[in-house]
Amino acid sequence: MNLSFFDQFMSPVFLGVPLIGLSMLLPWILFPSPSSRWLNNRMLTLQGWFVNRFTSQMFAPINVGGHKWALALASLMLFLITLNMLGLLPYTFTPTTQLSMNMGLAVPLWLATVLIGLRNQPTAALGHLLPEGTPVPLIPVLIIIETISLFIRPLALGVRLTANLTAGHLLMQLIATAAFVLLPLMPAVAILTAAILFLLTILEVAVAMIQAYVFVLLISLYLQENV
């Protein structure tokens, strides 16, 4: 049976029921839960250190009013990293390769930052649409351009995450297929291809973490503009 390379991005279905919701909820089971002991184990200590470092670095340039977002963005960071990393395992599904899911995460968070800016500082929020010192004839054009760029932000968030993960998975599948095909024909070339696949897998692990960080970082930058 000939399968398309894009079949791996199809949402799994069992008895007509989509399993994408299950694939999004199960990763939370992997996170260690806090205990009542005085001393935590290594996993809890590492998780606490990571969350503390992330939140302190992410919210350093943001004023105190935006620090209430720390829990939400730290949880989103761990959630995206877990989904991206689990998607690199064989016979698994990566929900973050679905544009609909990424847009479902990007649009509400972006809209929340915009509404916070309009509520707290409407003059400054609307002032971003028109740079200071703009010539009068260019004012209508710049307002239109800045408005379009504002509404493109959530689309860029979702497309960036989807495109990077989809491209990485496709490239890994192409190189793995080439290695299997070349193994009986040219073993030396197949071994070299497998070595390239190993290096690409390491790169994809880094990409999975970096893309989750970039997604949350851009949301924090949008928050910084409006708080």
N, C-alpha and C positions, 0 to 999 in steps of 0.2 A: 504494500500500500504506500503510495507516494504522498508524503505530507509536505505542506508548505512550511517555509521557515517562520511564517507569521502565526502558525497554529499554536505556538507556545504562549502567545499573548491573548488567546481566547479565554474568556472567563469560564472556569470549570462549572459544569452543570451535572447534578445528580437527580434523576427522576424528574427532570424539568425544573428543579430548584437551583438557582444560581448560588454558588458556594463562595462568592467573593466576600460576602459578609463574614463567613466563618474564617476565611483566610486573613481577614483584618482583625478579628477578635482573638484568635488563638495566640498570636505572638505575645499578648499581655501575660499569658501564663508563664512565659520564660523569665520574666523579671522576678528577682528575689524579693520576697515580702519582708518588711521590717520585723524584727523579733524583740522580745522584752528583755533580752540578755544585756548585760553591761558591755560586753565585748561582741562586736559583730564579726561575721566571717569575712574572708577575703573578698567575696563577690559583693557583699553589701558595702564594704569599705570602698571598693573600686567604683561602684555605682555612685555612692555619695560623693566621692572625690570628683568624679566626672561631672555630675550635676552642679556641684558648687563652682568648679572652674568655669563651666560653660555659662552659668548665669552671671557670675561676676564679670566675665569678659564681655558678654553680650549686652549687659545693662549698665556698664560703666559710663557710656556717654549719654544715657537716657536719664532724665530727671526722675524724682521720686514718684511722680504721678504715674509713670509708665511701669513701675516695678511690680504692679499688681498683675502684669502679664507674664511674670517670670515662670509661674507654675505651668501655665498653658503652653508657652513656647518650649520650655524644657521637656514637657511631656511629648509635644509634637516632634521634637528633635529625636528623642529616644524611639518613638513610634516609627518614624521614617527610617531611621538607621536599621532598626530591627527588620522591617519589611524589606528593605533593599538588600540586607545581608542574607536573609532567608531565601530570597529570590535567586541567589547564586547557587543554591544547592540543587542537585539533580532532581528532576520530576517534581518541581515545586512551581507555584504560580506567584508572580510578582504583581500585587495590586497597583503599585506605583507606576507600572507601565501603561495603565489606563488613564487616558486624558480626562475622562469624566470624573474619576476619583480625585485627580490632582486639582482639577478646576473646582471641585466641591470643597477642597481644603483651602485653595487660594482665594477664591472670590469672597467668602464670608469674612476671612481674616483681613483682607485688604479693605473691604467695605467697612469693617468695624474701625480700622484706623482712620479712614476718611470721615466717618461720622463723628468720631471722637474729636478730630480736628475742627470740624464745622461747629460742634457744640462748645468746645472749650475756647477756641480762638478763631472765630469765623473770618476775621479780617486777614489774619496771617495765612489761613488755609486758602482763601480765595486769592491772596496776593501771590501764591506760587504760580498762578496761571498767567501772570504778567510780570516779567522781570523789570526791575527798577531802571529807569532811564531809557525806556523803549521809545523810539520815534512814533509820533502820532499816527502816521500812515500804516505802520506795521502792527498797531495794537490789535485790530480784529484778526489778522492772520496768526499772530502769536498766541492769542487766546484759544483759537481753534486748534493749533498745533499742540499746545500744552494740555488742552482738554483731552485730545486724542491720546497723547502720551500717558495721561493719568489713567485712562480706561484700558490701556494696553497692558498696564502693570500686572494684573492678575492673569491675563493670558500668557504673558511672558513667564510668570512663575510656573504655571502648569505645563506649558510646552517645554520649558527648559528641563524640568525633571523628567518628563515623559521621553523626550528625545534622547537625552543622555543615557538613560537606562535601556531604552529600546535598542539604540545603536550598539551599546556594549553587549547585550544579549545576542543580537544578530551576528556580530563579529565573532563572538565566541563559538556560536553554532556553526558558522561558516568554516572557521579554522579547524574545529573538531571534525567536521565532515570531511574536510580535505585530508586530515591526518588519517582517518579510517580508510579513505579511498586509496591513498598513496602507500599505505603500509604493505600490501602484497606486491605492489609494482616497484616502488622505490623506497626501501626501508630507511635509507639514510635521510632522504628528504622528509619522510614521515616523522622520524625522530626529531629532526630540526623543527618541523611544524608543531610537534607536541611541546617542545621547549618554548616556542613562541606562545603557544596556548597557555602554558603555565605562567609565563610572565604577564600575559594579558589578564589572566585570572587575578593575579596580585593587583594589577592596575584597576580592575573592576571593583575589587574590594575597597580600594582607596576612593574610587569614583562614587561608590555607594554611600560612603560616609561623607564625602565632600559635598555631594549634591543635597543631602539632607541638611548639612550645615548651611549651605548657600541659601536654601529655601527659607530657613528660619531667620538667617541673617538679613535677607532682604525685607522680610516682614518687620523685623526690628528696626530697620532703617526707615521704613514707611511710618512706623510708630513714632520714631524719633522726630520726624518732620511735623507730626500732628499733636504732640504732647507738650 
